[in-house]
Amino acid sequence: MDSPEPLDSLLHEERVFRPLPQMIIEAGINPQDLIAARARADSDLCSYWEEAAEELDWFTKWDQVLDDSNAPNYKWFTGARCNIVYNALDRHIETVNKNRLALIWEGEPGDSRQFTYYELYRAVNKFANGLRSLGVTKGDRVVLYMPQLPETVISMLACARIGAVHSLVFSGFSAKNLRERIREIQPRVVVTVDGFYRNGQVIRLKEAVDSALLDNPSEKLESVVVVHRANVEVAMDSARDYWYEDIVRHERAHAAAEIMDSSDPLFILHTSGTAGKPKGIIHSHGGYMVGVHRTFKWVFDLKPTDIFWCSADPGWITGHSYLVYGPLLAGTTTVMYEGHALYPQADRLWNIISKYGVSIFYTSPTQIRTLMRFGHRYPDQHDLSTLRILGAVGEPFNPEAWIWLYENIGKSQCPVLDTWWQTETGMIMISPMPVSVLKPGSVTRALPGVDADVVNLKGEPVPAGKGGFLVIKKPWPAMFSAVLNDDRALVDHYWGIIPGMFYAGDVARKDEDGYFWIQGRADDVLNIAGHRIGSAEVESALTGHHDIAEAVVIGVPDKIKGEVAKAFVTLIYDAVESDELHKELIDHIHRELGTIVAVKSIEFCDELPKTSSGKVKRMALKEREGL
Ligand code: PRX
C-alpha cells in the first residue's frame, strides 16, 4: 500500500502564533525546560517516567520501571503497589487541599452541587462500602450506565478504591448497545440513574437498563443500583434493584483503599476499531495514573488557582482521563455540566465559564463549530476573562474554528492546545504546551517521553510534507494493557501491523518544523463529532433490519460534526424504497447504536459495486461521492 496523500484542507495553513511573553514568564515548564525534558526522555525514557512516578504516592515502589521482556505486553512499574484513588483523594485530604473544591457540578435545569476534596472522599468511601456490602470485591466488574452526574465520578472512584473494574457505557448509547457491553463484561453490579436532563427532556436510563437486562446477559449480575436524578417513576425489581441513597445511607465514610498491583486493571472502555465489534480497552492503575498526572499538569500548565473544565462526557476516554482522574490526581477543581450546550440557548457554556471562573477549558472541535454558528454575540455577553488556556481533542481541528475559538473565546490571550491521543493511549501524546509556537490545525509535537512519527507500511519515516501512518515507537506509561476477551488484538491490531511500532490507525504528515498534522483515520472507522464509530457497526445494524439485504457505510464530510455516515443499501426482494423506509432505517440505526451516529442519508441501490471475489468496493463508493 502506498502512503496516503495529505488532505488539501490542512495543506495551506501558514499562520503561526507565538506564546505571549507573560505566558512564558509564568509557565511551570518554560521552553528551555521543555527542550531539556525532551532530551532527558530521549536519552533515558525510564528515568524520565520514573521521575514522573515519584510525584505520586505508592504503597510499595517498583522493582523495574518498564518490563519490555515480553513486548508488546509491556508492563510499567512492575512490583509496585498503589491505588489511583488514594492518589486522587486521600493524598489531598492530608493537605490544605482538604477543603478545596474538587468538583463543581451544574445540572441542565440550573441546579448546582459542589464537593470539597473531603466531601468527595467521604461520598466515595460510603459508596465503596456500599458496593462491598453488595458483594463486590477486587477484580469484579461494575458497569456504569450514567450521564454527567457527581454520582458518576463517585461510582468510578468507589469501584477503583475497592479494586473493582469500572466500565462506563456512554449514556447516549442504546439499550441494545448496553446489553452487548454487559454480555461481554459480565458485571456483578450495574449502576444507573432513573433519568437525566438533556436538551430540556428527561432521558430515562433505568428503563433502558431493564430492557438491556432481559434474559440476563450477565450470569454474574446480582444488583442494579439506581441514583435519583430526574424523579421519574421507574420499575424496581425488589430482588435486584436498590436506590443509591439506601445503599449509602448507613455506610461509614471510611473505606480502606485496596492495595493494587501496578498492572491490575482499573477500567474497561469500549472503542470502535476496523473490524466488526467495538474493542474493550483495558487500562491499569499504575502506569495510567503516572501518564495522566504528568500530562495533565504539564500540558495545561496547572496553577494552584485553576478551575478546570473538560466538557467531554465521562463515558469517553477524554472524560475518564481529563474530567475525572487527571484533575483529581493533580488536586485541582474540575467542573462538570450535565446537559446540552445549546440549552436553554447557545450561551450556556460561556455562562458556566464566567459563573465559576473557569481558567482552563478543554473541549472538542465539533462543540466549537456548533457554537461559532451563533457568532460572537453570545460570548460577548459573558465575562470570559478568567480563561488562561483553551484545548481541544477528538478530531481534526479546522483552522477556521481554531481561530474563532482563539479570537472570540480566548480574546487572543489564551493558547489553543490541539491535543492528539486515543482511548488506547490513555493520555495526551502529541500536543503543544502553553509556551509552544502554535499553527492552527496542527497538534504540533510529541510530548516529552512520547516517541511519535509518520512512517510508511515498512516503518520507514516519510519525508516532510508527505502523508503516512502515525505510529508511536516506544511504550508509554498510560498505554492500554490489553483488549477484553481478545488476546491477539495487541499484535493483530496495534503492534503487528508495522512490526515493533504502535499503529494508531491515523493518517498524518509532518511539516518541515517536525509539526504533526492529523488527517483522519486510515481505516474504516468514522469520526462523528469526535466519536469513533466503525463502518462495520453501522452496516451490521442496517443488515439487521428485515428490509435490508446488503449495506455499506462510508464517512462524508460535515461542516459541524466533521464527518457523518452515508449508507448505500440494497433491499430484499419484496421491500419497497420510500421516504418512510428511509426514516425508519435512520431510526433503526439510532435505536441499535444510539443517536450519536449521525446519518446524512441512505441511498437505495439496485446493486453495490463489488470486486470479483464479491467484496463491496468501498473506495468506489467514496469516489462516487467525490471523496
Ligand atoms: O483519529 C484520531 C482522532 O480520534 C481518534 C481517537 O478516538 P478515541 O479513541 O475515541 O479518543 C478520542 C479522544 C482522545 C484518533 O485515532 N483524534 C483524536 N485527537 C485528535 C484526533 N484527530 C485529529 N486531531 C486531534 N487532536
Boltz pocket constraint, residues with backbone or C-beta under 6 A from the ligand:
constraints:
  - pocket:
      binder: B
      contacts: [[A, 271], [A, 317], [A, 318], [A, 392], [A, 393], [A, 394], [A, 395], [A, 396], [A, 397], [A, 418], [A, 419], [A, 420], [A, 421], [A, 422], [A, 423], [A, 424], [A, 443], [A, 504], [A, 505], [A, 506], [A, 518], [A, 519], [A, 520], [A, 521], [A, 527], [A, 530], [A, 531], [A, 532]]
      max_distance: 6.0
